[in-house]
Amino acid sequence: MTGESKNRIKIEARDTTDGAGAQIKRVFPGNNIRHIDPFVLLDEFFVTSEASFPEHFHSGFEAITYMLEGSFRHKDNLGNDSTVNTGGIQCFSAGEGIRHAELPGSENMNHGLQLWINLPDNKKNTDPTYQKVESEDVSEQEMEDVKIRTLVGQDGLIELNTDISYRDFTLEQNSVYEEKIHEDWNGILYVLENKLKCGGISLSPAEGMVIKKGGQLEIQTEKKARFVLITGAPHNKPIKQHGSVVD
């Protein structure tokens, strides 16, 4: 295995269930990749009106929920009771501990992504917080062949305790997009719609490419494709996850 291939690893989300009947494609942790420092977990979820994530406890990390379809309701012990719709974002920092429930916000399919980011040690015992950004307030940039929605990072409104970039790309057919990732950052490219090729690796929906130590990416499409690119500064310490708690 070459040095480049060690830093570019293809993974496939695995089907599982969570909560009360929620269908999940778990991108990581999995058998091949446990965590991608500073990221603890990435799920693509599909929640019908009969399913939910009943009230449960979290601590030690931050979580971002990004709605691709439908809507989702967040209700917590801080007094927040808020619904985010398609294209919107909600985020909590669990800090020393938060109890919340996540409930379907529409009678149709409620489809989205949830990302967990480890907190630095000096933030593990802070008070929990909650943020929400409506779809119309998410920063969008349109160029000739690509549309980019910035969820977190430059021009993004979500504030986190770890430096990350989280963007949603729609790349037109027969296009090439190049991106330079910070050389010390890790991350993942995850495909949502249609196929693409990145660095010679072919990716289909529910497949991703782990990116270690940044570098140059070249993404090619034949058909119009949609993907998210998530990268961040590692904490360079082991991620100790115990279910819904990250020590």
C-alpha positions in Angstrom: 0.0 0.0 0.0 1.4 3.4 -1.0 1.6 6.4 1.3 -1.1 8.0 -0.7 -3.5 5.0 -0.5 -3.0 4.9 3.3 -4.3 8.4 3.4 -7.2 7.8 1.1 -9.4 4.9 2.3 -12.7 3.9 0.7 -15.5 2.9 3.2 -19.1 1.9 2.8 -21.9 2.8 5.2 -23.5 -0.1 6.9 -27.2 -0.5 7.5 -28.3 -0.6 11.1 -31.1 0.7 13.4 -31.1 3.1 16.3 -33.5 4.7 18.7 -37.1 3.5 18.2 -37.2 2.2 14.7 -34.9 4.7 13.0 -33.1 3.4 9.9 -29.4 4.3 9.8 -26.6 4.1 7.3 -23.6 4.3 9.7 -20.6 5.7 7.8 -18.3 5.3 10.9 -17.5 4.0 13.4 -17.2 0.6 11.8 -15.0 -2.4 11.5 -12.5 -0.8 9.2 -12.5 2.8 10.5 -13.4 3.5 14.2 -13.0 7.2 14.3 -11.5 10.0 12.2 -10.0 12.4 14.7 -11.7 14.8 15.6 -14.8 13.1 14.3 -16.5 10.5 16.4 -19.5 9.4 14.2 -21.3 10.1 10.9 -24.8 8.7 10.3 -27.2 9.1 7.4 -30.6 8.6 8.9 -34.1 7.8 7.6 -36.9 8.4 10.1 -40.6 7.8 9.4 -43.4 9.4 11.4 -43.6 6.1 13.5 -39.9 6.2 14.5 -37.8 8.5 16.7 -34.9 8.8 19.0 -36.5 9.0 22.5 -34.9 11.0 25.3 -31.3 10.0 26.0 -28.1 11.4 27.5 -25.0 12.7 25.8 -21.7 14.2 27.1 -18.2 15.0 25.8 -18.9 16.0 22.1 -20.8 18.2 19.8 -23.4 17.1 17.2 -24.6 18.6 14.0 -27.8 17.5 12.3 -28.3 18.5 8.7 -31.7 17.9 7.1 -31.7 16.7 3.5 -35.5 15.9 3.4 -38.4 16.5 5.8 -37.8 18.0 9.2 -36.6 17.1 12.7 -37.6 18.2 16.2 -35.1 18.6 19.0 -36.3 18.8 22.6 -33.9 19.0 25.5 -33.6 19.5 29.3 -32.3 23.1 28.7 -35.8 24.1 27.6 -35.2 24.0 23.8 -38.0 22.7 21.7 -37.2 23.4 18.1 -37.8 22.0 14.6 -35.4 22.3 11.7 -36.6 21.9 8.1 -35.1 20.7 4.9 -31.7 22.4 4.3 -31.5 23.6 7.9 -29.0 22.7 10.7 -29.3 22.2 14.4 -26.3 21.7 16.7 -25.7 21.0 20.3 -22.6 20.9 22.4 -23.2 18.2 25.1 -20.4 19.5 27.3 -20.7 17.9 30.8 -24.2 16.5 29.8 -27.4 17.0 28.0 -30.6 15.0 27.8 -32.6 15.3 24.5 -35.0 13.6 22.2 -35.0 13.8 18.4 -38.4 13.4 16.8 -39.8 13.3 13.2 -41.1 16.7 12.2 -43.2 15.6 9.3 -45.4 12.7 8.4 -43.2 11.8 5.4 -39.6 10.6 5.3 -37.2 12.7 7.5 -33.8 12.2 6.0 -30.5 13.8 7.2 -27.0 13.5 8.4 -25.7 13.6 11.9 -22.1 14.2 12.7 -20.4 14.0 16.1 -17.2 16.0 16.8 -15.1 15.3 19.8 -14.6 18.1 22.3 -11.1 19.2 23.4 -10.3 18.1 27.0 -10.7 21.6 28.4 -14.3 21.8 27.0 -15.6 18.4 28.3 -17.1 19.8 31.5 -18.6 23.0 30.1 -22.3 23.8 30.1 -24.3 22.3 27.2 -25.6 24.6 24.4 -27.9 24.5 21.4 -27.8 26.3 18.0 -30.1 26.3 15.0 -29.7 27.8 11.5 -32.6 27.9 9.1 -32.1 26.8 5.5 -32.4 30.3 4.1 -29.6 31.5 6.4 -27.1 28.8 5.2 -24.3 30.4 3.1 -24.5 29.3 -0.6 -22.0 29.9 -3.4 -22.7 29.1 -7.0 -20.0 28.9 -9.7 -20.1 27.6 -13.2 -20.3 23.9 -12.4 -20.7 23.7 -8.6 -23.0 24.8 -5.9 -21.6 24.8 -2.3 -23.6 25.2 0.9 -21.3 26.0 3.9 -22.7 24.5 7.0 -19.7 25.1 9.2 -16.5 27.0 8.4 -15.9 30.2 6.6 -19.2 32.1 6.2 -21.0 29.4 8.3 -23.1 30.5 11.3 -22.6 27.5 13.5 -19.9 28.0 16.2 -18.0 25.0 17.4 -15.1 24.3 19.9 -13.1 22.5 17.1 -11.9 24.0 13.8 -13.8 22.1 11.0 -15.2 22.7 7.6 -18.5 21.0 6.6 -19.9 21.7 3.1 -22.6 20.3 0.9 -21.6 20.2 -2.8 -23.7 19.7 -6.0 -21.4 19.2 -8.9 -22.7 19.3 -12.5 -22.3 16.4 -15.0 -19.0 16.0 -16.7 -17.3 18.3 -14.3 -14.0 18.4 -12.4 -13.6 20.2 -9.0 -10.3 20.6 -7.2 -10.0 21.3 -3.5 -6.9 21.6 -1.3 -7.3 20.4 2.3 -5.2 21.7 5.1 -2.2 19.4 5.3 -2.7 18.6 9.0 -6.5 18.0 8.8 -8.5 14.8 8.6 -11.9 14.2 7.2 -14.3 12.3 4.9 -16.0 12.8 1.5 -19.4 11.1 1.6 -21.6 10.7 -1.5 -25.3 11.4 -1.3 -26.5 11.3 -5.0 -25.0 9.6 -8.1 -21.5 8.4 -8.7 -18.2 10.3 -8.7 -14.5 9.6 -8.8 -12.0 11.2 -6.4 -8.3 10.6 -6.8 -8.9 7.5 -8.9 -11.3 6.0 -6.3 -14.9 5.4 -7.6 -17.6 6.3 -5.1 -21.4 5.6 -5.1 -24.1 6.8 -2.8 -23.6 5.6 0.8 -19.8 5.3 0.2 -17.1 7.6 1.4 -13.4 8.3 1.2 -11.5 8.9 4.4 -9.0 11.7 4.1 -5.9 11.7 6.3 -3.4 14.5 6.5 -5.2 16.7 3.9 -3.7 17.3 0.5 -5.1 17.9 -2.9 -8.5 16.4 -4.0 -9.7 16.1 -7.6 -13.4 15.2 -7.9 -14.8 14.1 -11.3 -18.4 13.4 -12.3 -20.2 11.9 -15.3 -23.7 12.7 -14.0 -24.7 15.5 -11.7 -23.7 14.4 -8.2 -24.1 15.5 -4.6 -21.7 14.9 -1.7 -20.5 16.4 1.6 -16.9 17.1 2.4 -16.1 17.3 6.1 -12.6 18.1 7.4 -11.2 19.2 10.7 -8.2 19.8 12.9 -7.4 16.7 14.9 -7.0 16.8 18.7 -4.3 14.1 18.4 -5.6 12.0 21.2 -7.6 8.7 21.3 -11.4 9.0 21.0 -13.0 7.1 23.8 -16.6 6.5 22.9 -19.0 4.6 25.2 -22.3 4.6 23.4 -23.7 8.1 23.7 -20.8 9.4 25.8 -17.3 10.5 24.7 -14.8 10.7 27.5 
